[in-house]
Amino acid sequence: MSCLCKPKNSAANTVVSSSSNDRSRELPSGINVNVPKDGRAASPQDDISELHERSSMFGKSETSMGSVYFDSHQREESLYFDLEEREKSSRNLAGPSTRHMTMENPSQLLSKRRLSVKQNSHTFRRPNRRMKFTSSLRNVMAIKKKGEAISLKDQGYPGFLTEMELDRAKNFHDELQKRDPFYKEMTYAWGTVEDEAFALCRFLRARDFKIEDVFEMMDEGKDRWNEAKANDFYPDPDKALDNPASALLTQYPVVKIGMAKNKCPVSYLKAGQIYAEGVECVTTLENMTKYFWYDNIHAFPKFMANLQAADPDIERMQTVSIFDLEGLTTSQLSSKTMDVVKAASAVAVCFPESLNSLIILNAPGFFSFSWRVIKGFINPRTVSKIEVHSSRKSGMKRLEEIIGEDQLPSDYGGKLMSTSEVIQQMGKRDEGGNSVRRQIVELMAVKSKKQKQFELEADETVTLNVYTKSSSGANFTIKKEEETVVDGVSVKGKGTTEEPLPCGTQIAASIKGPGKFNVEANAESGKGVDHFLLIGDVFA
C-alpha cells in the first residue's frame, strides 16, 4: 500500500518526538501546535505528528519534519518531506505548477479551494477531484458521531461515513490494488472529474458497503467492459450507431442540459416520445449498447468537466433525471422498447449509484397506480430518490424548486434552449457552418403509400434523409405543388431479408423555400408494413 506522505530521516531537520502521548511538538519555525482527534481541519495549533498521521493513508508514522513539497497535477496530489525525495519520485509531473509549502503553516496542506469545515462536528471533508485516495482517508472521509442523524440522501458519502463504512472503504481500496486491474479501471472510470473517495463510496453504496458483493456486481459487467474497452468505448457516437446520433435522438429523446441546485447535472428523457420502430430505422440494439458506452465514458465526463470549470465545488457524479411520460401509452411499452431499456441497464451496472434523484412528470393513471404497488418492494433509499407527479402543474413547480428557471430548458418553462434544440445542435451543419434551425420529423408506416407535407420560408433550405431497415424498400418522390423536385429515389436497408440492418439515404440536398412541399413514399413490395424515418434538417 502506497503512502503519499513519506518520512525522511534527516539530522538536519528538527526531530519530532516519537511519543504518541506527547501532545506538544516544536516545528522548525518554533511554533507549538496541537491537534484535536476529531477529524477537523488542521490549524497552526495542530499537533504535527497527528497532522502527519492524517496525511498518511491509514495509521500513524513518526517522522522528522522539514519542508513539505506539494504537487498538484492532472490526477494526483502528493506530499514530500524534502525536495530531494520529490525530485526522485515518479509522481513529479507537476512541472512549473508545483507549489512549495512549509510546516510553518500546516493549514496550507489543506485545499482552500475545496475546503469545507463544519465547526464542532465530525463532518470535515476534503474532496478534491485531483487528489488520490491514498492521501488522508480520514480527512477525505468524514466520520459521523454515534447517534448523529444522517439523511438517506447523504448516507454512504464522504463526509457522512460511519466507522464501519470508513473501514470498508479502506479495505475496498486495498483490495483494488491486489486484484485484476479491470476493477480499478471500472471504479475510476470517471477519474478525470471524480474524487477517488467519491468513486469508492459510489461503488460501495451500490451494495451496502459489502465488499465482495461489490466485486460480484462488477464481475457482471466484466466481459462487456473488456469488449468495449477494446474499442476505446466507441468515442464517435455516429460510428457507434452507424448513423447520426441526432437521428436516433428524434426517436429516443434524452439530453443533458443545465444543473440542479444541488450541483448535479440534469438529464431529460421524454419517454412518451420513444418509438421503438423509429429506433430500429436508425440503429440496432447492439449499436445502441455501443452508444451507451460512449455516453458514459466520453460524453458524461466531458459534460461534468464543463460544469466543474464553471463551479469547482461540483463533486458528486450523479444526475437528476427527469422522465417525462406525457403522451405515453401502454402500447409503447412493447418488448422492443424494453429491449432498449435493458441495453442501457447492461451498461449502467458498470456505473453504479449515478442517479441522484428521479422526477417522473405527467404520469398517466396506469403508471401512478402501478408505482404505488411497486415502491413497497423497493429499497427505501431508492424510493427516497423517486418522485411521481401526475399533474403537470405540480411537476413543473417541483422542477422550479430543485432546478430553477435559469437552468431549465425552455420547453419546461426555463431560460435555456429547448431539449429539441439541444438535439438539433448535435446534427450536421451546412456549408456556412450554421446549425439546424428546426427539424422535420416523421415516422412513416408504409404498406403501399404514405405522404408527408411541410413548408419552407423564403430564407430556408432543407436537407432530407430517410432511415429504414426495410429489405424491400420504398421509392420517394418530392413535389412542390405540381412540380416534381425529387423523382423516385429508392430507399432500403442493408443486410439480408433474414437479417435486415438499418441504413440512411439522402433523398434531397438543399431544397430551397419558400413553398409547400409533399413527400410521397411508395412501397416496392406492398407486403406488410415497413417503417421509414424521414428527417429534414432545415437551415436558414
C-alpha positions in Angstrom: 0.0 0.0 0.0 1.5 3.3 -1.0 1.5 6.4 1.2 1.8 9.9 -0.1 3.5 11.3 3.0 6.9 9.7 3.2 9.1 10.0 6.3 12.6 11.1 5.7 15.4 10.5 8.2 17.5 13.7 8.3 19.5 15.1 11.1 19.3 18.5 9.5 15.6 18.7 10.3 14.0 19.2 13.7 13.1 15.8 15.1 9.5 15.2 16.2 9.1 13.3 19.4 8.2 9.7 18.9 5.9 9.6 21.9 2.3 9.2 20.8 1.1 10.7 24.1 3.2 13.8 23.8 0.7 16.4 22.6 3.2 19.2 22.2 5.8 19.4 19.3 8.1 22.0 18.1 8.1 23.0 14.4 11.2 24.2 12.6 9.8 27.7 12.9 9.3 27.3 16.6 5.5 27.2 16.5 3.9 24.9 19.1 0.9 23.1 17.7 -1.8 20.8 19.0 -4.2 18.6 17.0 -7.6 17.6 18.3 -8.5 14.0 17.4 -11.9 14.9 16.0 -11.0 14.8 12.3 -11.4 18.5 11.7 -9.1 20.7 9.6 -5.5 21.3 10.6 -4.6 24.7 12.0 -1.4 26.3 13.3 -2.3 24.9 16.7 -2.4 21.3 15.4 -0.2 18.5 16.6 2.4 17.9 13.9 2.6 14.1 14.3 -1.2 13.7 14.1 -1.2 16.0 11.1 1.3 13.6 9.5 -0.9 10.7 10.6 -3.9 12.1 8.8 -1.9 12.9 5.7 -0.7 9.3 5.6 -3.0 6.6 4.3 -4.1 4.7 7.5 -2.4 4.7 10.9 0.4 6.7 12.3 4.1 7.2 11.4 6.6 9.3 13.1 8.9 11.5 11.1 11.3 14.4 11.1 9.6 17.4 9.7 11.2 19.8 7.4 9.9 21.5 4.3 6.9 19.9 2.5 6.5 20.0 -1.2 3.0 19.8 -2.6 2.5 18.6 -6.2 -0.8 19.4 -8.0 -1.1 17.8 -11.4 -3.7 16.1 -13.5 -4.7 13.1 -11.4 -2.8 13.2 -8.1 -1.7 15.4 -5.3 1.4 14.2 -3.3 3.2 15.2 -0.2 7.0 15.0 0.0 9.1 15.9 3.0 12.1 17.3 1.2 13.0 18.5 -2.3 15.4 15.7 -2.9 12.8 13.0 -2.4 10.3 14.9 -4.5 12.8 15.1 -7.4 13.3 11.3 -7.2 9.6 10.5 -7.2 8.0 9.2 -10.4 5.0 11.3 -9.4 6.8 14.5 -10.1 4.6 15.5 -13.0 3.6 19.0 -11.9 6.3 21.0 -13.5 6.0 24.7 -13.1 2.7 24.4 -11.3 4.3 22.8 -8.2 3.7 24.9 -5.0 6.2 25.0 -2.2 4.8 24.8 1.3 6.4 24.6 4.7 5.2 23.3 8.0 5.2 26.8 9.4 1.6 26.9 8.3 0.2 23.4 8.4 -3.2 24.6 7.1 -1.6 25.0 3.7 -1.7 21.3 3.3 -5.5 21.5 3.0 -7.1 22.5 -0.2 -8.5 26.0 0.4 -10.3 25.9 -2.9 -12.5 23.0 -1.8 -12.1 23.1 1.9 -15.3 22.7 3.9 -15.3 22.5 7.7 -18.4 22.3 9.9 -17.5 23.5 13.3 -17.9 21.3 16.4 -18.7 18.1 14.5 -17.0 15.3 12.7 -18.1 16.4 9.3 -14.8 17.6 8.0 -14.4 16.7 4.3 -11.6 17.5 1.9 -12.9 16.5 -1.5 -10.5 17.4 -4.3 -11.0 16.0 -7.7 -7.3 15.7 -8.3 -6.4 14.0 -5.0 -5.5 10.4 -4.9 -7.4 8.5 -2.2 -4.0 7.3 -0.8 -3.6 10.7 0.9 -5.6 11.2 4.0 -8.6 8.9 4.0 -9.7 10.2 7.4 -9.5 13.8 6.1 -11.5 12.9 3.0 -14.0 10.5 4.5 -15.5 12.3 7.5 -16.8 10.1 10.3 -20.2 10.9 11.9 -20.7 10.7 15.7 -22.6 7.8 17.1 -26.3 8.6 17.2 -25.9 11.6 14.9 -28.7 11.6 12.3 -27.8 11.3 8.6 -30.3 11.8 5.9 -31.0 8.9 3.5 -29.6 11.1 0.7 -26.3 11.6 2.5 -25.7 8.1 3.8 -22.5 6.5 2.5 -21.0 9.7 1.1 -17.6 11.2 2.0 -18.4 13.5 4.9 -21.1 11.2 6.3 -19.5 7.8 6.9 -19.8 5.6 9.9 -16.7 4.0 11.4 -17.7 0.7 9.8 -18.1 2.3 6.4 -14.8 4.0 6.7 -13.1 0.7 7.5 -14.7 -0.9 4.5 -13.7 1.9 2.2 -10.1 1.4 3.3 -10.4 -2.4 2.8 -12.0 -1.9 -0.6 -9.3 0.5 -1.6 -6.7 -2.1 -0.6 -8.4 -4.9 -2.5 -8.4 -2.9 -5.7 -4.6 -2.8 -5.5 -4.4 -6.5 -5.3 -7.0 -7.7 -7.8 -7.3 -7.7 -11.6 -6.6 -4.2 -12.9 -10.1 -4.3 -14.5 -11.7 -3.5 -11.1 -9.6 -0.3 -10.7 -10.4 0.7 -14.3 -14.1 0.4 -13.7 -14.0 2.1 -10.3 -12.0 5.1 -11.5 -13.6 5.4 -15.0 -14.6 8.9 -14.2 -11.3 9.7 -12.5 -10.8 12.9 -14.5 -13.8 14.5 -12.8 -14.5 12.4 -9.7 -12.5 12.3 -6.5 -11.3 8.8 -5.7 -13.1 8.9 -2.3 -16.4 9.6 -4.0 -15.7 6.8 -6.6 -15.0 4.2 -3.9 -18.1 5.2 -1.9 -20.3 5.2 -5.0 -19.5 1.5 -5.7 -19.8 0.6 -2.0 -23.2 2.3 -1.6 -24.5 0.2 -4.5 -24.1 -3.0 -2.4 -24.5 -1.6 1.1 -20.7 -1.4 1.7 -20.4 -5.2 1.3 -17.1 -5.5 -0.5 -17.4 -9.0 -2.0 -20.9 -8.1 -3.3 -19.4 -5.0 -5.0 -16.8 -7.2 -6.8 -19.6 -9.6 -7.8 -21.5 -6.7 -9.2 -18.5 -5.6 -11.2 -18.0 -9.2 -12.5 -21.4 -9.0 -14.1 -20.2 -6.3 -16.5 -16.6 -7.5 -16.9 -17.0 -9.2 -20.3 -18.9 -6.2 -21.7 -16.4 -3.8 -20.2 -13.4 -5.5 -21.8 -15.2 -5.7 -25.2 -16.0 -2.0 -25.1 -12.5 -1.2 -23.9 -11.0 -3.0 -26.9 -12.9 -0.4 -29.0 -11.9 2.6 -26.8 -15.5 2.7 -25.6 -16.7 3.9 -29.0 -15.6 7.6 -29.0 -17.5 8.5 -32.1 -21.3 8.2 -31.4 -22.2 8.4 -35.1 -19.9 5.5 -35.9 -21.1 3.6 -32.9 -24.7 3.8 -34.1 -23.7 3.5 -37.8 -26.0 6.5 -38.4 -26.1 10.1 -36.9 -26.8 10.2 -33.2 -29.1 13.2 -33.8 -31.3 10.9 -35.9 -31.6 8.4 -33.0 -32.5 11.1 -30.5 -35.5 12.1 -32.5 -36.9 8.7 -31.6 -35.2 8.2 -28.2 -35.1 11.8 -26.9 -32.7 12.0 -24.0 -30.5 15.0 -23.4 -28.4 16.6 -20.6 -28.8 20.3 -20.1 -28.4 22.5 -17.0 -27.5 21.9 -13.4 -29.8 21.4 -10.4 -29.5 23.5 -7.2 -27.7 20.6 -5.6 -25.0 20.9 -8.2 -26.0 17.7 -10.1 -26.4 17.8 -13.9 -29.9 17.3 -15.2 -31.0 14.7 -17.8 -34.3 14.7 -19.6 -35.9 11.6 -21.1 -39.2 12.2 -23.0 -40.4 8.6 -22.5 -43.7 9.4 -24.2 -41.8 10.2 -27.4 -39.8 6.9 -27.6 -40.8 5.0 -30.7 -39.1 1.6 -30.9 -39.9 1.3 -34.7 -38.2 4.6 -35.2 -35.1 3.5 -33.2 -34.9 0.4 -35.4 -34.9 2.5 -38.5 -31.7 4.2 -37.3 -29.7 1.5 -35.5 -29.5 -1.9 -33.9 -29.8 -3.0 -30.3 -26.1 -3.9 -30.4 -25.2 -0.5 -31.6 -27.4 1.1 -29.0 -25.3 -0.6 -26.4 -22.2 0.9 -28.0 -23.8 4.3 -27.8 -24.5 3.9 -24.1 -20.8 3.2 -23.6 -19.9 6.4 -25.5 -22.3 8.3 -23.4 -21.0 7.1 -20.1 -17.2 7.1 -20.8 -16.8 10.0 -23.2 -19.9 12.3 -23.1 -20.7 12.3 -19.4 -17.2 13.2 -18.1 -16.9 15.9 -20.7 -20.2 17.4 -19.7 -19.2 17.2 -16.0 -15.8 18.8 -16.8 -17.6 21.8 -18.4 -19.8 22.2 -15.3 -16.8 21.9 -12.9 -15.0 24.6 -14.9 -17.8 27.0 -14.0 -18.3 25.6 -10.5 -15.3 23.7 -8.9 -17.4 22.6 -5.9 -19.3 20.0 -8.0 -18.2 16.7 -6.6 -20.9 14.0 -6.8 -21.0 12.2 -10.2 -24.8 11.9 -10.1 -27.6 13.0 -12.3 -31.0 14.5 -11.5 -33.1 12.6 -14.1 -36.4 13.9 -15.4 -38.7 11.3 -17.0 -41.5 13.0 -18.9 -44.3 10.5 -19.5 -46.5 12.9 -21.4 -48.2 11.0 -24.2 -47.1 7.6 -23.0 -49.4 4.8 -23.9 -49.4 1.1 -22.9 -48.7 0.2 -26.5 -45.4 2.0 -26.3 -44.3 -0.3 -23.5 -43.6 -3.1 -26.0 -40.9 -5.8 -25.8 -38.8 -3.7 -28.3 -38.9 -0.7 -26.0 -38.0 -2.8 -23.1 -35.0 -4.2 -25.0 -33.7 -0.7 -25.4 -34.1 -0.1 -21.7 -32.3 -3.4 -21.0 -29.4 -2.4 -23.2 -29.0 0.8 -21.2 -29.2 -1.1 -17.9 -26.5 -3.6 -19.1 -24.1 -0.7 -19.4 -25.3 1.2 -16.3 -24.3 -1.7 -14.0 -20.7 -0.5 -14.6 -21.6 3.0 -13.3 -23.5 2.3 -10.1 -25.1 5.0 -7.9 -25.1 7.6 -10.6 -28.7 8.6 -10.0 -29.2 11.4 -7.6 -32.9 11.7 -8.0 -35.6 10.8 -10.4 -38.5 13.1 -11.1 -41.4 11.5 -13.1 -43.6 14.0 -14.8 -47.1 13.7 -16.3 -47.5 10.2 -15.1 -50.6 8.6 -16.6 -53.1 6.8 -14.4 -51.9 3.3 -15.2 -48.4 4.2 -14.1 -49.3 6.0 -10.9 -51.3 3.0 -9.8 -48.5 0.6 -10.6 -46.0 2.8 -8.8 -48.0 2.8 -5.5 -47.7 -1.0 -5.5 -44.1 -1.4 -6.8 -42.5 1.1 -4.4 -43.4 -1.2 -1.4 -40.9 -3.8 -2.8 -38.0 -1.3 -3.4 -35.2 -0.3 -1.0 -36.2 2.7 1.0 -33.0 4.5 -0.1 -34.0 4.1 -3.8 -37.6 5.1 -3.1 -36.4 8.3 -1.4 -34.8 9.3 -4.8 -38.0 9.0 -6.8 -40.9 11.4 -7.1 -44.0 10.8 -9.2 -46.2 13.7 -10.4 -49.4 13.1 -12.3 -50.3 16.8 -12.5 -48.2 18.8 -14.9 -48.6 21.8 -12.7 -47.2 20.1 -9.6 -44.4 18.6 -11.6 -43.4 22.0 -13.1 -43.5 23.6 -9.7 -41.1 20.9 -8.4 -38.7 21.4 -11.2 -38.5 25.1 -10.4 -37.8 24.2 -6.8 -34.9 21.8 -7.4 -33.5 23.2 -10.6 -34.6 26.8 -11.1 -35.7 28.8 -14.1 -32.2 29.8 -15.2 -31.2 26.2 -15.6 -34.4 24.7 -17.1 -34.9 24.2 -20.8 -37.4 26.5 -22.5 -39.9 23.6 -23.1 -40.0 23.2 -19.3 -40.5 26.9 -18.6 -36.9 27.9 -18.3 -34.4 30.2 -20.0 -32.1 27.6 -21.6 -32.6 26.2 -25.1 -35.2 23.6 -25.5 -34.5 19.9 -25.4 -35.3 19.6 -29.1 -32.8 22.4 -29.9 -30.1 20.5 -28.0 -30.7 17.5 -30.3 -30.7 19.8 -33.3 -27.3 21.3 -32.3 -25.9 17.7 -32.4 -26.8 17.5 -36.1 -24.7 18.4 -39.2 -24.0 22.0 -40.1 -24.5 23.5 -43.5 -21.6 24.7 -45.8 -21.6 28.0 -44.0 -21.2 26.3 -40.6 -24.7 27.1 -39.5 -26.5 24.7 -37.2 -30.0 23.4 -37.8 -32.8 25.9 -37.3 -35.5 23.3 -36.9 -36.3 19.7 -37.9 -39.0 18.0 -39.9 -39.5 14.5 -38.4 -42.0 11.9 -39.5 -42.1 8.2 -38.8 -43.9 6.8 -41.8 -45.6 3.4 -41.6 -45.8 2.4 -45.3 -47.9 -0.5 -46.6 -48.5 0.8 -50.1 -48.2 4.6 -50.0 -47.7 7.4 -47.4 -47.3 11.2 -47.6 -45.9 14.0 -45.5 -46.4 17.7 -46.2 -44.1 20.5 -45.0 -43.5 24.2 -45.6 -40.3 26.3 -46.0 -39.9 30.1 -45.5 -38.2 32.2 -48.1 -34.8 32.1 -46.3 -34.9 28.4 -45.5 -33.3 25.3 -47.2 -33.8 21.7 -46.2 -31.8 18.5 -46.5 -33.9 15.4 -46.3 -32.7 11.9 -45.2 -34.7 8.7 -44.8 -33.7 5.9 -42.4 -35.0 2.3 -42.6 -34.2 -1.3 -42.1 -36.8 -2.4 -44.7 -35.2 -5.0 -47.1 -37.8 -4.4 -49.8 -37.7 -0.6 -49.5 -39.8 2.2 -51.0 -39.4 5.0 -53.6 -39.6 8.6 -52.5 -40.8 11.5 -54.6 -40.9 15.2 -53.6 -43.2 17.7 -55.2 -43.5 21.4 -54.8 -47.2 22.0 -55.7 -47.3 20.2 -59.1 -43.6 20.5 -59.8 -41.5 17.3 -59.2 -38.4 18.2 -57.2 -37.1 14.7 -56.5 -38.3 11.7 -58.5 -38.2 8.1 -57.4 -35.3 7.8 -55.0 -35.0 4.2 -53.8 -34.6 3.8 -50.1 -34.0 0.5 -48.4 -32.0 -1.0 -45.6 -28.9 -3.1 -45.9 -28.2 -6.7 -44.8 -30.4 -9.5 -45.9 -34.1 -10.3 -45.8 -33.5 -12.6 -42.8 -31.2 -10.1 -41.0 -32.1 -6.6 -42.2 -29.9 -3.8 -41.0 -30.8 0.0 -40.9 -29.4 2.4 -43.4 -29.7 6.1 -44.1 -30.2 7.6 -47.5 -30.2 11.3 -48.5 -33.1 11.9 -50.8 -32.6 15.6 -51.3 -29.9 18.2 -50.6 -30.6 21.9 -50.2 -34.2 22.2 -51.4 -34.9 25.9 -51.2 -38.0 27.8 -50.0 -40.4 29.3 -50.0 -43.2 26.9 -50.8 -45.3 23.9 -49.7 -43.8 20.5 -50.4 -45.2 17.0 -50.4 -43.1 13.8 -49.7 -44.6 10.6 -51.0 -43.3 7.1 -50.2 -44.4 4.2 -52.4 -43.7 0.7 -51.1 -41.8 -1.5 -53.6 -43.3 -4.8 -52.4 -46.6 -3.9 -50.8 -46.3 -6.9 -48.4 -46.8 -5.9 -44.8 -45.9 -2.6 -43.2 -42.4 -1.2 -43.2 -41.3 1.8 -41.3 -39.3 4.8 -42.7 -38.0 7.6 -40.7 -38.0 10.9 -42.6 -35.8 13.7 -41.1 -35.4 17.1 -42.6 -32.7 19.5 -41.3 -33.9 23.0 -42.0 -31.2 25.7 -42.3 -31.6 29.5 -42.5 
